[in-house]
Amino acid sequence: MTIQHTPGPWKAHKDNFTVTANHGIICKVATGENRDEEDANLALIAAAPDLLECLDNLLSLGSSEHFGEWEKWEEVIAAREAIAKAEGRDS
């Protein structure tokens, strides 16, 4: 079963360390002494739905017809594993 995430867009709010979507708060990033790291974590989390969609779209372009043994490339395997991880399933 694939876990469905909250639809994007997600937005990072550096003022209160949260990431939100249309319905409200997705998550709150733990605060500490490193503000740059917190800001980077917020940005990465907020970009997650877009990154997942882009990676999935990119992989859908490939085929053996165009790229040879596409499914055996380490990069393709890693991308598929990342998608599976993001969707909460085994790769």
N, C-alpha and C positions, 0 to 999 in steps of 0.2 A: 504494500500500500504506500502510495506517495503522499507525503505530508504537503499540504497546500499552505504556502506562506501568505501573509497579508499582501495584497496587491500594492505595487508601487504607484506613484513615486514615494520614496521614503526621503525624509529631510533631516539633516543633522542640525541640532540647536546647541551651539557651543556655550550659550549663556546658562543653560540648565543641564547640560550633559545628557540630553535625550535625543532619541531618533523617533520621529513620528511619521504616521501615514494619515490618510484621510479620517480614520476612525479614532485616532488618538496615539498614545505613546506605544511604540514598539518595544523600546528598551531604554534603560538608563545606564550609562557607562560609569563604572566606579571611578571615583576621583582619588587622586593621590598627589604626589609631588611633581609629577612630570606632565605639565599642561600640553606640551607638544605631542606626547604619546596619546593622551586622552583625545585631543583633536583629531589625530590620525585614526584612532579607533572609531570615533564617531563618523568620520568620512567614509571609512571602509564599510562599516555596517550600513550606512545610508545608501551606499552604492551597490550593495549585495543583490537586490532584485535586478538591477540593470546589468550587472556583470554576469549573472546567471543567464539572463535572456540573451545577451550578446554571445556568450560562449556556446549556448545551445544553437543559436542561429548560425554561428561560424561552423560548427561541426556539421550542421545539416547541408552545408555547401559541398562537402567532400564526398567523394565516391571513388571506388576502385577505378572507374572509367577515366577519371581525371587525374588521380594522384597515385596510381599504382596500388600498393598494398597499404592503403591509408589506415585501415583498422589496426595495423601492427605497429604504427609509429608510436614511439614512447610518448610524444606530446599529445597524441589523440587519446591514448589510453589514460594518461594523467588527467586530461580534460574530462573524459567520461567519468572517471573516478571522482573528480571534484564535483561534477553535476550530481552524481549519485549521493555524495556526502551532503550536499546542500539540500537535496530533496528528502533526506532522511531514510535512504535505502542503501542496501549493499550494492557495491559496484559490480 
